[in-house]
Amino acid sequence: MSPPAASTLLLIAFAGVALVVLLITWMRIPAFIALAIGSVFVGVVARMPPGDIARAFQAGVGDTLGFTAMVIGLGTIIGKLLAESGGALVVARALVHAMGERRVDWALMLSAFIVGLPVFFQVGLVLLAPVLFTLARQAPRSDVPMVRLGIPLVAGLSAAHVLVPPHPGPLAAIERLGADPGRTLFYSLLVAFPAAIVSGPLFARLVGTRVRVESGAMAEQLSEITAAHPPSLGVTLLTILLPVLLMLLSALAQAALPDGPARYTLTFLGTPLVALLIATIVSMFTFGRACGFDSTRLLRFAEDAVPPIAGVLLVVGAGGGFGRVLDAAGAARAIAQVIGGLELSPLVLGWLIASVLRLAVGSATVAVVTAASIMAPIATDLPHVNKELLVVAIGAGSAIASHVNDGGFWLVKEYLNMSVPQTVATWTALETIVACVGLAGVLLLAAIVR
């Protein structure tokens, strides 16, 4: 049986996404079950062999949780200790003192952007979540709601993740397009920071008062303080930033050091899982023993941190499985066929291809890698194309309209305790702003840089 035409596959992908939204919002089916049903629907209608549907969904869940489960688990334990020790309160007070109560949202965006430069989005979110929850709890709810502070946080992390090397998407695009890493990094920072500002504090002040959410289980467990001796600001920042520093050293080692024991060691220590494992062990002392907690209480904290994330992991994994089924059904190839031959500016075309891929398959990294592969021969045939700006344009396109087929959508939803419509109104809109401001920044730089 021949596969459906490209246009038909695009309609199938759209119908699958609509079905998932309908099941969650109207029929009140749990999100991970709705995503599984949507995956089966897409596979069957796209005429995939039944066995391939199941294998694709399982592979998507496995690949997503293979990285995310341990990262979220370790990060949540660090966050639990950070909250119990009072370290989150120490950081929150320092941010308020440095920026003032009226600019805490700017402080969160800046902190998230800096932390997000070397670390993955998920890592940055679980590390900074206790600070967010503590600030939201301290502020009068009628004045500074949770969403008003949460949007700048995730905006700073997202802009860094999709646009700035050494994140995997931009790095893969640099390799496929033959772009210069140094110039790409410089251009991406010039584009990413304004995108974080517009999609973060500015957008939050527009929409934050219109979206009201209550604190969820995650916020409650990461906002408690039981230590008699809170850690100092220096110790707290060093512990939180330890995985960031290890990942940054890893990136620098890969760029500057020759092959040898030093490079291999730093690369290993900077692997997200290893870096967070080291930080978790260190936090047992800095946020644990040094604050007066014995082994029994530390064990209880670690065990208490796990149950609230079980539902998060199910939903995030199912989102990855849904995206994989869409990809296996041929949605990415269909998009390439439909829009790959459009006569547009290469920068706009790369952004457009990455955007549609992101809408179809969910993963920003998959969208970047696929779009860069499609654009590579075009960039080779057009020597005047600025390959560094093309990398940034593709990264910007991969941010657009994160929705139900993206694990990040569900992660933000669960951490900020929002409904699906609220997450669409905030996170999906935020990601679209990052994409559009990113494209505008690329086109502005293209008019200046030759």
Residue pairs with C-beta under 8 A, 6 or more apart in sequence:
1 47
3 9
3 46
3 47
3 330
4 12
4 46
4 47
4 330
5 334
6 330
6 333
6 334
6 335
6 337
6 338
7 334
7 338
9 46
9 329
9 330
9 331
9 333
9 334
10 331
10 334
10 335
10 338
10 360
12 42
12 45
12 46
12 329
12 331
13 42
13 326
13 329
13 331
13 334
13 360
15 41
15 42
15 45
16 38
16 39
16 41
16 42
16 45
16 322
16 326
17 38
17 403
17 404
17 405
19 34
19 37
19 38
19 41
20 34
20 35
20 37
20 38
20 322
20 404
20 405
21 403
21 404
21 420
23 29
23 33
23 34
23 37
23 38
24 31
24 34
24 404
24 420
25 419
25 420
25 421
29 37
31 315
31 318
31 404
31 410
31 420
32 314
32 315
32 317
32 318
33 318
35 315
35 318
35 319
35 321
35 322
35 404
35 405
36 57
36 318
36 321
36 322
38 322
38 404
39 53
39 56
39 57
39 318
39 321
39 322
39 325
40 53
40 57
42 322
42 325
42 326
42 329
43 50
43 52
43 53
43 56
43 57
43 325
43 328
43 329
44 50
44 53
46 329
46 330
48 56
48 325
48 328
48 329
52 328
53 325
53 328
56 321
56 324
56 325
56 327
56 328
57 321
57 322
57 324
57 325
58 321
59 321
59 324
60 317
60 320
60 321
60 322
60 323
60 324
60 325
61 317
61 318
61 320
61 321
61 324
62 317
63 320
63 324
64 316
64 317
64 319
64 320
64 321
64 407
65 313
65 316
65 317
65 320
67 120
67 122
67 272
67 273
68 122
68 313
68 316
68 317
68 320
68 407
68 411
69 313
69 317
70 273
70 276
71 120
71 122
71 123
71 126
71 272
71 273
71 276
72 122
72 126
72 309
72 312
72 313
72 316
72 411
73 305
73 306
73 309
74 273
74 276
74 277
74 279
74 280
75 122
75 123
75 125
75 126
75 127
75 276
76 126
76 222
76 305
76 306
76 308
76 309
77 280
77 283
77 301
77 302
77 305
78 126
78 127
78 239
78 240
78 276
78 279
78 280
78 283
78 287
79 88
79 126
79 127
79 129
79 130
79 222
79 305
80 130
80 221
80 222
80 301
80 302
80 304
80 305
81 87
81 283
81 284
81 287
81 288
81 298
81 301
82 88
82 130
82 131
82 222
82 236
82 239
82 240
82 283
82 287
83 130
83 133
83 134
83 221
83 222
83 223
83 224
83 225
84 224
84 225
84 226
84 227
84 287
84 293
84 301
85 225
85 227
85 230
85 231
85 287
85 288
85 291
85 293
86 225
86 227
86 230
86 231
86 291
87 130
87 230
87 231
87 235
87 236
87 239
87 240
87 287
88 130
88 131
88 133
88 134
88 222
88 223
89 134
89 138
89 225
89 230
90 230
90 231
90 232
90 233
90 236
91 131
91 134
91 233
91 236
91 237
91 240
92 131
92 134
92 135
92 138
94 233
95 104
95 107
95 108
95 111
95 131
95 135
96 104
96 107
96 135
98 107
99 106
99 107
101 139
104 135
104 139
104 144
104 149
105 144
105 148
105 149
105 151
105 152
105 200
105 201
105 204
105 205
106 152
106 201
108 128
108 131
108 132
108 135
108 149
108 152
108 153
108 156
109 152
109 153
109 155
109 156
109 196
109 197
109 200
109 201
110 156
111 128
111 131
111 153
111 156
112 124
112 128
112 152
112 153
112 154
112 155
112 156
112 157
112 160
112 196
113 156
113 157
113 159
113 160
113 192
113 193
113 196
114 156
115 124
115 127
115 128
115 156
115 157
115 240
115 241
115 244
116 124
116 156
116 157
116 158
116 159
116 160
116 161
117 160
117 164
117 248
118 166
118 244
118 247
118 248
118 251
119 127
119 243
119 244
119 247
119 272
120 161
120 167
120 272
121 157
121 158
121 161
121 408
122 408
122 411
123 243
123 272
123 276
124 157
124 160
124 161
125 153
125 154
125 157
125 411
125 412
125 415
127 240
127 243
127 244
128 153
128 157
128 240
129 218
129 222
129 415
130 222
130 223
132 146
132 149
132 150
132 153
133 215
133 218
133 219
133 222
133 223
134 223
135 144
135 149
136 144
136 145
136 146
136 149
136 150
136 215
136 219
137 215
137 219
137 223
139 149
145 208
145 209
145 211
145 212
145 213
146 213
146 215
146 219
146 416
146 417
147 204
147 207
147 208
147 211
147 212
147 213
147 416
147 418
147 422
147 426
148 204
148 205
148 208
148 209
149 204
150 204
150 412
150 415
150 416
150 426
151 199
151 200
151 203
151 204
151 207
151 208
151 426
151 430
152 200
152 201
152 204
153 200
154 412
154 427
154 430
155 196
155 199
155 200
155 203
155 204
155 430
155 434
156 196
156 200
158 196
158 199
158 399
158 408
158 430
158 431
158 434
159 192
159 193
159 195
159 196
159 199
159 200
159 399
159 434
159 438
160 167
160 192
160 196
161 167
161 169
161 364
162 169
162 170
162 364
162 368
162 395
162 396
162 398
162 399
162 434
162 438
163 170
163 188
163 191
163 192
163 195
163 392
163 395
163 396
163 399
163 434
163 438
164 170
164 185
164 188
164 189
164 192
165 171
165 174
165 181
165 184
165 185
165 188
165 251
166 251
166 254
168 365
169 364
169 365
169 367
169 368
169 369
169 395
169 398
170 184
170 188
170 368
170 391
170 392
170 395
172 365
172 368
172 369
172 372
173 179
173 368
173 369
173 371
173 372
173 390
173 391
173 394
173 395
174 181
174 184
174 391
176 369
176 372
176 373
176 376
177 372
177 375
177 376
177 379
177 387
177 390
177 391
178 376
178 379
178 387
179 387
179 388
179 390
179 391
180 387
180 388
181 255
183 388
184 388
184 391
184 392
187 388
187 389
187 392
187 442
187 445
187 449
188 391
188 392
188 395
190 441
190 445
191 392
191 396
191 437
191 438
191 441
191 442
191 445
192 438
194 437
194 441
195 396
195 433
195 434
195 437
195 438
195 441
196 434
198 433
198 437
199 430
199 431
199 433
199 434
199 437
200 430
203 429
203 430
203 433
207 425
207 426
207 429
210 425
211 418
211 422
211 425
211 426
213 416
213 417
213 418
213 422
214 417
215 223
215 417
216 414
216 415
216 416
216 417
217 308
218 308
218 309
218 312
218 414
218 415
218 417
219 417
221 304
221 305
221 308
227 287
227 291
227 292
227 293
228 291
228 292
229 290
229 291
229 292
230 291
231 239
231 286
231 287
231 290
231 291
235 286
235 290
236 286
236 287
238 286
239 279
239 282
239 283
239 286
239 287
242 275
242 278
242 279
242 282
243 272
243 275
243 276
243 278
243 279
246 269
246 270
246 274
246 275
246 278
246 279
247 270
247 272
247 275
248 270
249 266
249 269
249 270
250 266
250 267
250 269
250 270
250 271
250 275
251 270
252 266
253 262
253 263
253 266
253 267
253 270
254 263
254 267
257 263
257 266
268 274
269 275
269 278
284 298
288 298
288 301
289 298
293 301
311 414
312 410
312 411
312 414
312 415
315 410
315 413
315 414
316 407
316 410
316 411
317 407
318 410
319 362
319 404
319 405
319 406
319 407
319 409
319 410
320 362
320 363
320 407
322 362
322 404
322 405
323 361
323 362
323 363
323 366
323 405
323 406
323 407
324 361
326 360
326 361
326 362
326 405
327 360
327 361
327 366
331 360
331 361
332 357
332 360
332 361
332 366
332 370
334 360
335 353
335 356
335 357
335 360
336 353
336 370
336 374
339 349
339 352
339 353
339 356
340 353
340 374
342 349
342 352
344 352
346 375
346 378
346 379
346 382
346 385
346 390
347 385
347 386
347 389
347 390
347 393
347 439
347 442
347 443
347 446
348 393
348 439
348 443
349 375
349 378
350 371
350 372
350 375
350 390
350 393
350 394
350 397
351 393
351 394
351 396
351 397
351 435
351 438
351 439
351 442
352 397
353 370
353 371
353 374
353 375
353 394
353 397
354 367
354 368
354 370
354 371
354 393
354 394
354 395
354 396
354 397
354 398
354 400
355 367
355 397
355 398
355 400
355 401
355 435
357 366
357 367
357 370
357 371
357 398
358 364
358 367
358 397
358 398
358 399
358 400
358 401
358 402
358 406
359 400
359 401
359 403
360 405
361 367
361 405
362 402
362 403
362 405
362 406
362 407
363 406
363 407
364 398
364 399
364 402
364 406
364 408
365 398
367 397
367 398
368 394
368 395
368 398
371 394
371 397
371 398
372 391
372 394
375 390
375 394
378 385
379 385
379 387
379 390
386 446
386 449
386 450
389 442
389 445
389 446
389 449
392 438
392 441
392 442
393 438
393 439
393 442
395 438
396 434
396 435
396 437
396 438
396 439
396 441
396 442
397 435
397 438
397 439
398 435
399 431
399 432
399 434
399 435
399 438
400 431
400 432
400 434
400 435
400 436
401 428
401 431
401 432
401 435
402 408
402 409
402 427
402 428
402 431
403 409
403 424
403 428
404 410
404 420
408 427
409 423
409 427
409 428
412 418
412 423
412 427
413 419
413 420
413 422
413 423
413 427
416 423
416 426
418 426
418 427
